[in-house]
Amino acid sequence: MSVPPVLAVRDAVKRFGAVHALKTVSLEAHRGEVLALLGDNGAGKSTLVKCISGVHQLDEGEILLDGEPVALHSPSAARRAGVETVYQDLALFNNLTPAQNFYCGREVAFPAWLPLGLRFLNRRAMDREAAAVLERLKVKLPKFDAPVALMSGGQRQAIAVARATVFARKIVILDEPTAALGVRESRKVLDLIGQLRDEGNAVILITHNMEHVVELADRAVVLRQGRKVGELRPDKSNQQDLVAMIVGAEA
């Protein structure tokens, strides 16, 4: 039997009043691949991602994880289902360390028999796990116990991506992860995304950088005005075809 995709979106429809944001959009994401989600501003990318991550609910259609339909009524429900999303603003607490950011809202505490509010934080376990993840992903930080406000944009982005991988059992969604970074820091984040894929994670990448798409993506899905208008395996030979689909200039 063939293995079902880790994520399948079937005939997704989403309306905001008179605005038809998604019009029967379908796509699949598989483990061990990077799926690029492309489109101009207003194409429906963010709406689709927010439906997958539980921020919005579909008006019609369904979302399946590992072949099973799921109801993702909130971001916390999506996280419990194994879907982690890294938005452009990163959602990091500047005054906290990387480990504290990793486990904020999901703290490791003991003893288990006490009510949650009365337990003691297991700071050593959280520090140890966060350090192990950063080391495995080859994320270099100047000081592990420093607040993230003192770190560069690339280091902060790497922390946000690494945090998602700790809890993402099925899929990691990255929204423009290199948009505000320089060339060197972008390179580090791209290497991190490639490592996530090589470790068997399913990654959805939203980006406007076609060079990054050609380098990293195993498949690319293009949205325009709320519809899926094409899907390709990107390479240098069809890069212009992808651009044409994005802007609506297909022959």
C-alpha angles and dihedrals in degrees: 000000000000117000112249117238114268087234129025125175113195123198094328115197124183128173131185102195106294093350113098100205099172125027114193095313118180130183142150134216124197133200114266096026140097113226113198115212108203137182144116123273109296094022093122101257097124092043091053092048091048090052091051092047095048100251092114130022123225119251090209136003130041144258121223128194115198088347096307122112112241135191109220102189097165142011089257090054090051091050091049088052090054102261117131125182129196110200126198093261089055092216093234124154106236095206094053131081122245092262092049090050090049094056103030105137091005100064121168107236140168155254098035094208093065122084110267094252092055099049125107120244114247095218094168093056092048093047091047094050094045092049091049092052093048091048092048091051091045094239109163117206127182091227126002096209096047120109113260090240087078094055131090124258092256093050091049091049091049090051091051092049092045090050090055092052092055092065105021105104094168116015144004119208117200119193111203094323095180100037097111099030134101124238097270095046091045089055091056092050092047090051089051091052090050090051091051089055093046089053090059101262123142109234128191111198123195111195143142092208107103093190089060090048093053092046100046114017122094090190135009126208118196124208125192126178091345097310133103104242102174151348128210143165096243123229136144092274095060100033091107090050089057091050090049091052091049094052096035097246099126116147 
